[in-house]
Amino acid sequence: MILLDTHVWVWWVQGDSRLSAGALESLDARTKDGLGVSVISCWEVAMLHERNRLVLPVSLDEWIELALGYPGVQLIAVTPTIAIDSCRLPNWQHKDPADRLIVATGRALACPVLTADAVLLDYAPANAIDPEALPSLT
């Protein structure tokens, strides 16, 4: 399984040009292995939409339902273990609490986090992969 950071999930579902054709194709090819989406990503999408920082082609409720129904997508709950680990991340400097939970989720599942966030890519405990590196990992 690969855990999708919120923006990667949105870009994938929206067919956003910030993901190359190779990255999109590689994501589609990995649906059989599982693409995890943290429940915190649903919250982030809702917050961004509420603040008019994310425009969706359909209502928020419909978008979430459709996006969670994409092939291979598995919704991952925030467990007490994940919540606790998110507060114990070694040398954590990032201010975004949602990213804390996403990194802790990846650690709990022992899977990489697919992200374009430079801070997470540089944070070794995140085990982060840039979406553009994904095609070369197949």
C-alpha positions, 0 to 999 in steps of 0.5 A, a space after each residue: 500500500 501507498 498512503 496518499 497525501 491529501 493534495 496527491 489524492 485530490 490531484 489524482 481524482 481531479 486529473 490535475 496537471 501537477 501530476 505527470 501522465 507517468 505519475 497518473 498512470 503509475 497510480 492507476 497501475 497500483 490500485 491493486 496494491 491499495 492506495 490509502 487515504 487517511 480520514 484526515 484527508 477528508 477533513 482537509 478537503 472539506 476545510 479547503 473547500 469551506 475556505 474557498 481554497 479548493 474548487 470541486 466539480 460537484 458538491 463536497 459530499 458527492 466529491 468525497 463519496 466519489 473520490 473514496 470510491 476510486 479503484 484501490 482506495 482504502 480509507 484509513 482511520 486515525 487510531 489512538 496509536 496514530 494519534 499518539 505517534 503523531 505527537 512523538 514524531 522525532 525532530 518534527 518541524 512542520 506546523 501542519 497538524 494534518 501532515 503529522 497525522 498522515 506521517 504517523 499513519 504511514 508509519 503505523 502502516 509501514 508504507 510510504 507517503 506519496 507527497 509533493 510536499 518538500 518538507 515531508 520529502 526531506 523528513 526521513 521518518 515520513 518515508 515519503 516518495 515524490 509522485 514523479 519518482 513513482 513510475 521508476 519504482 514499478 
